[in-house]
Amino acid sequence: MIGIGIVGLPNVGKSTLFNAITKAGAAEAANYPFCTIEPNIGMTTVPDARLEEIAKLVNPQKIIHATVEFVDIAGLVKGASKGEGLGNKFLSHIRAASAICQVVRCFEDENVVHVAGSVDPLRDIETINAELILADLETLEKALDKHKKLLQSKNKESLELVPILEKCKAHLEDLKLLKTLPLTEEEAAALRTYQFLTLKPVIFAANVAEDDLAQGNALSEKVRDYAKNLGAEVILVSAKVEEELQEMDDEAGKKEYLESLGVKEAGLDRLIRAGFHLLGLQSFFTAGPKEARAWTIRIGDAAPKAAGEIHTDFEKGFIRAKVVDYDDFLRCGGWKGAQEAGLLRLEGKDYIVKDGDLMEFLFNV
């Protein structure tokens, strides 16, 4: 599975945001539909001020941030599930993504055409969701046909699956996303193999004009209200602002520009961090004279799994981990101060790593 698929109707600012996210300039941004045909894939660093603070204490030779993958997927249009626009190609690209970032146009600009002729973020969201629902229905009906035939032979898997699939089918036929259907852990596990699009985690990027970046506007508030019912996050971004920031080399100038708009950081920094967590990921840190580094693990991973991210031998030969909480590490001035203050802990293989832990591993070769 790839990372986060950036989706939206044509001309909502997807490719412009992708260019800014990856700083690659790889996705052609043009004022007409389908300028993105193959998905552009880019890795970007996850902004994390904690790593910068750690580096101030240990003065490493280099700093290495965590990374997350974003994919710019071609603009969807009504009828995609039936082959309109890029049709099944779009759907296969989004099916490969682990999560979805839906970019929604929340700005008026007569110079940027809207594929539907007017700006209406909720209509745009519903257009995309309807196509995803229809695609899921097609997948589900094929699965139902298969397992209903197998019921005749009392197939155990089919006996368990058919009631679940029928419940999902009724929900989708009401034009509701599967993520809004209450499912048990067992039911969710049974559905995982089908990669249903409407079960994927989602985040909304409300693309606003630069003057609305601080507070949003009436259009972005509609998106926020909609997302609240899904338990989804909405991040205010301005593609125009991000383009301008990419053209500026001076960090002080960037900061001054953002402050003039009433914000402390770029919307994309917030979006990247939110996307990282949407994937169920978190960071732990290692810190020494050679490097200060953020390592990526899944939320809920135990210490040996974290050790394995550094080297597989660390996981195989894991003995224990030295752990200091991030706040304690800063307050005590590093490893030595934390140990002297009695705040350095020795944790075993059952320790569940917390986001921001400072760690060193002891292992047998």
Phi, psi and omega per residue, in radians:
M1 nan 2.447 3.074
I2 -1.517 -3.022 -3.045
G3 -1.439 -2.007 -3.027
I4 -1.822 2.114 3.104
G5 -1.514 2.148 3.103
I6 -1.563 2.034 -3.087
V7 -2.203 2.862 3.107
G8 2.876 2.980 3.065
L9 -1.187 2.850 3.088
P10 -1.041 2.557 3.029
N11 1.129 0.579 3.049
V12 -1.769 -0.073 3.122
G13 1.850 0.212 -3.102
K14 -1.006 -0.960 -3.036
S15 -1.205 -0.576 3.075
T16 -1.106 -0.745 3.112
L17 -1.166 -0.701 3.129
F18 -1.065 -0.760 3.111
N19 -0.999 -0.751 -3.124
A20 -1.216 -0.704 -3.133
I21 -1.047 -0.844 -3.046
T22 -1.573 -0.232 -3.076
K23 0.961 0.430 -3.072
A24 -1.697 -0.444 -3.086
G25 1.097 0.425 -3.024
A26 -1.443 -0.480 -3.080
A27 -1.612 2.096 -3.124
E28 -1.192 2.159 3.109
A29 -1.747 2.079 -3.111
A30 -2.461 2.712 -3.054
N31 -1.544 0.924 3.025
Y32 -2.783 2.694 -3.074
P33 -1.151 2.679 2.982
F34 1.162 0.429 3.037
C35 -1.225 -0.353 3.013
T36 -1.775 2.003 -3.091
I37 -1.897 -0.984 3.021
E38 -1.539 2.526 -3.130
P39 -1.168 2.259 3.057
N40 -1.499 2.259 -3.091
I41 -1.953 2.319 3.134
G42 -2.516 2.477 3.043
M43 -1.705 2.459 3.078
T44 -2.374 2.654 3.111
T45 -1.325 2.625 3.118
V46 -1.630 1.998 -3.140
P47 -1.050 2.235 -3.111
D48 -2.586 1.776 -3.100
A49 -1.091 -0.433 -3.126
R50 -1.085 -0.655 -3.128
L51 -1.148 -0.651 3.113
E52 -1.137 -0.692 3.132
E53 -1.169 -0.687 3.094
I54 -1.080 -0.737 -3.115
A55 -1.092 -0.567 3.110
K56 -1.095 -0.520 -3.117
L57 -1.455 -0.740 -3.015
V58 -1.699 -0.186 3.094
N59 0.842 1.055 -3.064
P60 -1.352 2.852 3.069
Q61 -1.203 -0.551 3.104
K62 -2.598 2.771 3.115
I63 -2.091 2.266 -3.121
I64 -2.162 2.031 -3.141
H65 -1.493 2.819 2.972
A66 -1.192 2.808 3.125
T67 -2.239 2.769 3.058
V68 -2.478 2.577 -3.076
E69 -1.717 2.280 3.030
F70 -2.058 2.543 -3.141
V71 -2.240 2.153 3.108
D72 -1.525 1.936 -3.069
I73 -1.791 2.462 -3.071
A74 -0.910 2.566 -3.127
G75 -1.035 2.328 3.136
L76 -1.573 2.597 3.037
V77 -2.247 2.843 3.107
K78 -1.003 2.318 -3.130
G79 1.685 0.092 -3.116
A80 -1.024 -0.662 -3.117
S81 -1.132 -0.317 3.107
K82 -1.855 0.202 3.065
G83 1.749 0.024 3.123
E84 -1.195 2.677 -3.122
G85 1.062 -2.201 3.100
L86 -1.639 -0.052 2.966
G87 0.813 -2.136 -3.031
N88 -1.091 -0.447 3.110
K89 -1.103 -0.777 3.074
F90 -1.026 -0.833 -3.041
L91 -1.150 -0.616 3.106
S92 -1.196 -0.625 3.111
H93 -1.151 -0.739 -3.110
I94 -1.287 -0.510 3.118
R95 -1.152 -0.486 -3.136
A96 -1.363 -0.236 -3.115
A97 -1.413 2.583 3.109
S98 -1.437 -0.454 3.140
A99 -2.621 2.900 -3.069
I100 -2.157 2.314 2.960
C101 -1.914 1.925 -3.108
Q102 -1.663 1.975 3.139
V103 -1.509 2.226 -3.067
V104 -2.140 2.264 -3.136
R105 -1.310 2.109 3.120
C106 -2.221 0.643 3.108
F107 -2.414 2.643 3.059
E108 -1.773 2.318 3.079
D109 -2.794 1.914 -3.087
E110 -1.156 -0.277 -3.136
N111 -1.498 -0.177 3.115
V112 -2.018 1.917 -3.052
V113 -1.191 2.593 3.028
H114 -1.892 2.356 -3.057
V115 -1.024 -0.456 -3.137
A116 -1.730 -0.013 3.066
G117 1.595 -0.192 3.120
S118 -2.698 2.845 -3.113
V119 -1.655 2.057 3.121
D120 -2.648 1.651 -3.019
P121 -1.056 -0.661 -3.119
L122 -1.198 -0.671 3.065
R123 -1.086 -0.723 3.140
D124 -1.094 -0.768 3.124
I125 -1.077 -0.793 -3.121
E126 -1.148 -0.587 3.091
T127 -1.080 -0.826 3.131
I128 -1.137 -0.823 -3.112
N129 -1.074 -0.670 3.139
A130 -1.075 -0.697 3.129
E131 -1.189 -0.664 3.111
L132 -1.172 -0.683 3.112
I133 -1.104 -0.789 -3.138
L134 -1.116 -0.674 3.105
A135 -1.146 -0.726 3.103
D136 -1.121 -0.666 3.110
L137 -1.066 -0.709 3.129
E138 -1.113 -0.775 3.107
T139 -1.081 -0.755 -3.071
L140 -1.173 -0.726 -3.113
E141 -1.140 -0.634 3.074
K142 -1.116 -0.735 3.131
A143 -1.153 -0.702 3.136
L144 -1.111 -0.783 3.131
D145 -1.003 -0.774 -3.126
K146 -1.096 -0.849 -3.026
H147 -1.348 -0.434 3.063
K148 -1.190 -0.617 3.072
K149 -1.164 -0.667 -3.126
L150 -1.272 -0.305 3.107
L151 -1.064 -0.527 -3.113
Q152 -1.063 -0.503 3.123
S153 -1.731 0.275 3.113
K154 1.012 0.610 3.119
N155 -1.048 2.195 -3.029
K156 -1.090 -0.784 -3.140
E157 -1.061 -0.738 -3.113
S158 -1.181 -0.658 3.103
L159 -1.037 -0.614 3.130
E160 -1.421 -0.635 -3.015
L161 -1.374 -0.690 -3.019
V162 -0.980 -0.828 3.114
P163 -1.056 -0.631 3.128
I164 -1.179 -0.797 -3.127
L165 -1.124 -0.658 3.135
E166 -1.172 -0.645 3.089
K167 -1.122 -0.719 3.120
C168 -1.160 -0.699 -3.119
K169 -1.075 -0.791 3.132
A170 -1.069 -0.663 -3.130
H171 -1.171 -0.796 3.141
L172 -1.152 -0.643 3.135
E173 -1.153 -0.357 3.016
D174 -1.484 0.172 -3.105
L175 1.013 0.742 3.085
K176 -1.988 2.486 3.106
L177 -1.207 2.494 3.129
L178 -1.083 -0.453 3.131
K179 -1.134 -0.271 3.109
T180 -1.656 0.048 3.120
L181 -1.649 2.108 3.107
P182 -1.089 2.179 -3.139
L183 -2.259 2.507 3.024
T184 -1.325 2.911 3.101
E185 -1.036 -0.667 -3.129
E186 -1.169 -0.737 3.125
E187 -1.121 -0.768 3.135
A188 -1.074 -0.702 3.134
A189 -1.139 -0.656 -3.135
A190 -1.173 -0.494 -3.096
L191 -1.535 -0.229 -2.987
R192 -1.017 -0.615 -3.079
T193 -1.115 -0.370 -3.070
Y194 -1.529 -0.167 3.106
Q195 0.877 0.840 -3.136
F196 -1.052 2.315 -3.076
L197 -1.147 -0.632 -3.059
T198 -1.468 0.098 3.008
L199 -1.732 -0.182 -3.062
K200 -1.216 2.502 3.037
P201 -1.036 2.511 -3.078
V202 -2.361 2.580 3.025
I203 -2.353 2.555 -3.132
F204 -1.889 2.310 3.020
A205 -1.866 1.883 3.134
A206 -1.504 1.883 -3.084
N207 -1.474 1.895 -3.049
V208 -1.990 2.925 3.034
A209 -1.216 2.761 -3.045
E210 -1.026 -0.609 -3.123
D211 -1.242 -0.245 -3.132
D212 -1.798 0.099 -3.037
L213 -1.133 -0.598 -3.078
A214 -1.292 -0.790 -3.007
Q215 -2.015 -0.230 -3.050
G216 1.426 -2.930 -3.139
N217 -2.598 -3.044 -3.107
A218 -1.057 -0.619 -3.134
L219 -1.197 -0.781 -3.126
S220 -1.203 -0.491 3.086
E221 -1.161 -0.617 3.078
K222 -1.097 -0.710 3.102
V223 -1.124 -0.726 -3.136
R224 -1.077 -0.765 3.136
D225 -1.111 -0.712 3.128
Y226 -1.122 -0.815 -3.078
A227 -1.131 -0.547 -3.123
K228 -1.014 -0.663 -3.141
N229 -1.216 -0.345 3.106
L230 -1.690 -0.105 -3.042
G231 1.209 0.473 -3.097
A232 -1.785 2.715 -3.134
E233 -1.624 2.560 3.062
V234 -2.077 2.230 3.107
I235 -1.989 2.221 3.058
L236 -1.381 2.201 3.074
V237 -2.351 2.773 3.026
S238 -2.289 1.916 -3.131
A239 -1.010 -0.638 -3.132
K240 -1.126 -0.778 3.116
V241 -1.093 -0.765 -3.105
E242 -1.121 -0.642 3.068
E243 -1.060 -0.786 -3.118
E244 -1.160 -0.664 3.117
L245 -1.103 -0.665 -3.135
Q246 -1.139 -0.406 -3.135
E247 -1.519 -0.107 -3.116
M248 -1.746 2.279 3.134
D249 -1.621 -0.473 -3.038
D250 -1.450 2.029 -3.131
E251 -1.095 -0.654 3.119
A252 -1.132 -0.663 3.107
G253 -1.146 -0.683 3.092
K254 -1.096 -0.769 -3.130
K255 -1.090 -0.759 -3.140
E256 -1.110 -0.714 3.135
Y257 -1.090 -0.809 -3.139
L258 -1.113 -0.714 3.119
E259 -1.100 -0.578 3.116
S260 -1.180 -0.365 3.108
L261 -1.648 -0.018 3.097
G262 1.496 0.336 3.126
V263 -2.225 2.713 -3.117
K264 -1.625 -0.452 -3.138
E265 -2.524 2.817 -3.132
A266 -1.148 2.543 3.108
G267 -1.042 -0.573 -3.116
L268 -1.180 -0.545 3.069
D269 -1.077 -0.747 3.107
R270 -1.154 -0.679 -3.125
L271 -1.150 -0.729 -3.136
I272 -1.118 -0.790 3.119
R273 -1.094 -0.752 3.141
A274 -1.112 -0.683 3.105
G275 -1.119 -0.688 3.111
F276 -1.019 -0.833 -3.133
H277 -1.263 -0.530 3.100
L278 -1.053 -0.557 3.117
L279 -1.378 0.003 -3.130
G280 1.358 0.502 -3.084
L281 -1.878 2.735 3.038
Q282 -2.600 3.014 -3.095
S283 -2.111 2.491 2.826
F284 -2.074 2.830 -3.018
F285 -2.079 2.554 2.867
T286 -2.064 2.568 -3.048
A287 -2.557 2.192 3.108
G288 -2.812 -3.084 -3.082
P289 -1.137 -0.484 -3.138
K290 -1.375 -0.764 -3.123
E291 -2.773 2.636 2.908
A292 -1.930 2.211 -2.968
R293 -2.453 2.461 3.000
A294 -1.702 2.199 3.130
W295 -1.881 2.466 -3.076
T296 -1.703 2.216 3.033
I297 -2.384 2.938 3.078
R298 -1.434 2.553 3.060
I299 -1.040 2.237 -3.125
G300 1.749 -0.093 3.113
D301 -1.191 2.517 3.098
A302 -1.534 2.945 -3.044
A303 -0.964 -0.765 3.139
P304 -1.054 -0.653 3.120
K305 -1.124 -0.708 3.090
A306 -1.097 -0.745 3.116
A307 -1.049 -0.654 -3.129
G308 -1.147 -0.380 3.078
E309 -1.169 -0.529 3.127
I310 -1.379 -0.836 3.087
H311 -2.815 2.454 -3.123
T312 -1.058 -0.537 3.113
D313 -1.127 -0.535 3.136
F314 -1.124 -0.654 -3.137
E315 -1.300 -0.771 -3.107
K316 -1.088 -0.723 -3.074
G317 -1.791 0.364 -3.055
F318 -0.969 2.284 3.035
I319 -1.906 -1.047 3.087
R320 -2.845 2.995 -3.120
A321 -2.159 2.428 2.955
K322 -1.515 2.245 -3.047
V323 -2.322 2.360 3.020
V324 -2.320 2.332 3.046
D325 -1.112 2.542 -3.103
Y326 -0.941 -0.862 -3.104
D327 -1.078 -0.690 3.118
D328 -1.174 -0.675 3.137
F329 -1.047 -0.781 3.139
L330 -1.191 -0.796 -3.073
R331 -1.114 -0.579 -3.091
C332 -1.636 -0.030 3.079
G333 1.385 0.351 3.074
G334 2.116 -2.918 -3.052
W335 -1.059 -0.847 -3.055
K336 -1.100 -0.807 -3.136
G337 -1.114 -0.663 3.133
A338 -1.152 -0.671 3.117
Q339 -1.174 -0.768 -3.138
E340 -1.107 -0.530 3.138
A341 -1.480 -0.001 -3.140
G342 1.284 0.416 -3.087
L343 -1.834 0.015 3.043
L344 -1.570 2.157 -3.069
R345 -1.901 2.663 2.978
L346 -1.834 2.084 -3.087
E347 -2.033 2.563 -3.122
G348 -1.652 -2.910 -3.017
K349 -1.195 -0.295 -3.116
D350 -1.594 -0.035 -3.098
Y351 -1.196 2.230 3.091
I352 -1.575 2.059 -3.053
V353 -1.167 2.405 3.094
K354 -1.756 2.605 3.101
D355 -1.017 2.189 3.104
G356 1.652 -0.018 3.091
D357 -1.049 2.441 2.922
L358 -1.624 2.267 -3.011
M359 -2.401 2.535 2.907
E360 -2.298 2.541 -3.033
F361 -2.042 2.409 3.014
L362 -1.846 2.317 -3.045
F363 -2.656 2.769 3.013
N364 -1.625 2.415 3.099
V365 -1.385 nan nan
